Amino acid sequence: MSATSSGGEWANRRTYAIISHPDAGKTTLTENLLFAAGSIRMAGQVRARGENRRTHSDWMKIEQDRGISVSASVMTYEHKGLIFNLLDTPGHEDFSEDTYRTLTAADSAIMVLDAAKGVEPRTLKLVEVCRLRDIPILTFINKLDREALAPEELLDDIQDKLALDTAPMQWPAASGKRFGGVMDLQTDEFIPFKPEDGELASGTRIPADAVEKTLSPDVFAELQEGTEMARLLCPEFKPQSFLEGHMTPVYFGSALRRYGIIELLDALADIVPGPQTEKAIIKKAESEVTPDGKEVSGFVFKVQANMDPNHRDRVAFLRLASGKFKRGMKLKTDKGKSLTVSSPIMFFAQDREIADVAFAGDVIGIPNHGLLRVGDSLSESGDILFAGIPNFAPEILRRARLADPLKAKHLKKALESLAEEGVTQLFRPVIGGDFIVGAVGQLQIEVMAERVSAEYGLDVTFEAAPYETARWMLGEEAEIERFADRHKSAIAADIDGDPVFLAKSTWEVSYSEEKWPDIKFVKAKERNR
Ligand code: G4P
């Protein structure tokens, strides 16, 4: 099906993310997918680029010290006539907010599992997040070149822990030193693993009846038994069930040995969906935006500061949801602010380039001086408001204390700016002049503190706040005002000016819920709802 016959360029876009527990091999897989797609000349560049960036941006010292990737990015490549946008999600557990936002911009995900470990805690959390939007998940079981759990054990693990039906698309012949390759259960061809190859080993295919000659008798027997069992007991791949997020097709390989990579690229081209219809509010009515819609629209799922250390600009990552975007276009935010997008950036693995046109499914970077915030919707009319990029109730709250109280204005600017980027949240209690900073994870607080010091030159300590958690309130305005009046010392305004209840304990939240049944105390706030 060509793009034009199916209605437009957007139909050629495949936008996905890779999710995994740290160390399962997400970085290695990303590098090798890009390498195999011809997008980077040399594997290792993803990491190398990261290192370059780090040396240029001192404020990212934490990233360097901890050897983790704090920022998510997007990489574009072509394969089989389709344009893929790979969204990189940060691996660290503390960055669940950032990861969640990135996943709102993906139409599917690859879940990478370490074959020796199966489903790990972080995998579980990420799949929960994918499930909020029911995005289809494709599984890649990595590190088959090391001793692995039995394939059936791994499939059971996915089924039990993630409640996903598993459809093995391949079956591995042993693992570790004895790893011989995988049988493609769809075509009945065997893809041998040659450890000496190194160069994108996959590609050669042997018909099933000739496999015996290529494997040692014990490995062959194991493969025979495994594939028979898989055919008898495992469900067949059902595309509809995959698209609805109930079934995951399972592939096996070794990212490090570049084995199974081409098969994975092909699988992505064959089965993952293109841009999806997005829920939106148009002129105050619940509605939808379809990727074939004429009006250009999209939403900001990430804001990154200092990509170019010589400028203080921020780059907003816009996921396009409809229309044909053209460079120089004038777009409006849902708040009515307008901007001319004169130098939109597209991200290729080696480079950033100015985008002249972009379509639904594409991600463009929009440099701006602070106009765009995470969660903003952009469209030609300014009437479209996309739902679904929430703020989460912070699990850590800190009070910022300035060494020099005369710098309060600077601190306000710094903390507001970081809140707009989505690094941390900011709450201003209605009584007193405190700045309360909230985050889901400790690392968010550390990144924020580092940046307040490095970028704004402020000497600030972040001390324990007298609150444990925060809740947004939904209900009649008068009732919320009555509650706020009674609890003045525990009410703050968030970055949008919405009232937030700062509670001393979760017990206090439950107590308030009981006493004020007409108010809903919610843990996540979808912007603009
Ligand atoms: P992550 O992004 O999910 O955290 O994982 P990453 O790719 O950084 O991989 C984690 C470790 O696992 C790395 O080793 C990497 O080389 C190794 N690895 C990834 N894929 C495979 C595979 O298919 N087989 C084997 N045997 N190892 C694999 P490291 O020693 O921590 O780092 P490095 O020194 O190799 O960079």
Boltz pocket constraint, residues with backbone or C-beta under 6 A from the ligand:
constraints:
  - pocket:
      binder: B
      contacts: [[A, 20], [A, 21], [A, 22], [A, 23], [A, 24], [A, 25], [A, 26], [A, 27], [A, 28], [A, 29], [A, 91], [A, 142], [A, 143], [A, 144], [A, 145], [A, 146], [A, 253], [A, 254], [A, 255], [A, 256], [A, 257]]
      max_distance: 6.0
